[in-house]
Structures are given as C-alpha cells and as structure tokens.
Amino acid sequence: MTTTRTPENMWIDATGAWAAQREAGPDGAVPIRPDQHVGWRSMTGPPDPGPVLERALRYILRRPSEKTAK
C-alpha cells in the first residue's frame, strides 16, 4: 500500500489498496484492535453513529457499559 502525506498533514491512499481491503464504504468504520486485527466493521454509517461506535469499542476493549458497571 502506498500512502501520500498532504500539506494539511493528512494521509491519502494513493493506490486505492486500503479502500479495496477495508471492505467498508466512505462513511463506514473499521476500528483496529491493539493487536492489529480488525475489531469491528461497518459498511455504512448509521444515522446516529455515536452509540453504535461506543458499543463496538467497548466490545473490542472488553469494557462494560456504564449501565452494567454500576
């Protein structure tokens, strides 16, 4: 995979390899676990992504929700 750094300090997938491998659309998400494996994948962004992403990250990091932690 070839990436390019822009003057705005952004990284661009110059060849499109990451876009092909991630199997998610431009508004999807692919959080990577600390051990470098895909932890979760969403092909598209839900209308309210906050709660969905929070659940995914809690699962990936093995953290209880606020409701169950009490």
ChimeraX attribute file (.defattr): number of C-alpha atoms within 10 A of each C-alpha:
attribute: neighborCount
match mode: 1-to-1
recipient: residues
	/A:1	8
	/A:2	11
	/A:3	14
	/A:4	12
	/A:5	11
	/A:6	9
	/A:7	7
	/A:8	6
	/A:9	8
	/A:10	9
	/A:11	12
	/A:12	13
	/A:13	13
	/A:14	12
	/A:15	12
	/A:16	12
	/A:17	12
	/A:18	15
	/A:19	12
	/A:20	10
	/A:21	8
	/A:22	15
	/A:23	14
	/A:24	17
	/A:25	14
	/A:26	10
	/A:27	10
	/A:28	15
	/A:29	18
	/A:30	16
	/A:31	16
	/A:32	14
	/A:33	13
	/A:34	10
	/A:35	7
	/A:36	8
	/A:37	10
	/A:38	13
	/A:39	16
	/A:40	15
	/A:41	16
	/A:42	18
	/A:43	14
	/A:44	13
	/A:45	15
	/A:46	13
	/A:47	7
	/A:48	8
	/A:49	12
	/A:50	10
	/A:51	10
	/A:52	13
	/A:53	18
	/A:54	12
	/A:55	14
	/A:56	17
	/A:57	17
	/A:58	12
	/A:59	14
	/A:60	16
	/A:61	12
	/A:62	9
	/A:63	12
	/A:64	12
	/A:65	12
	/A:66	7
	/A:67	6
	/A:68	7
	/A:69	7
	/A:70	6
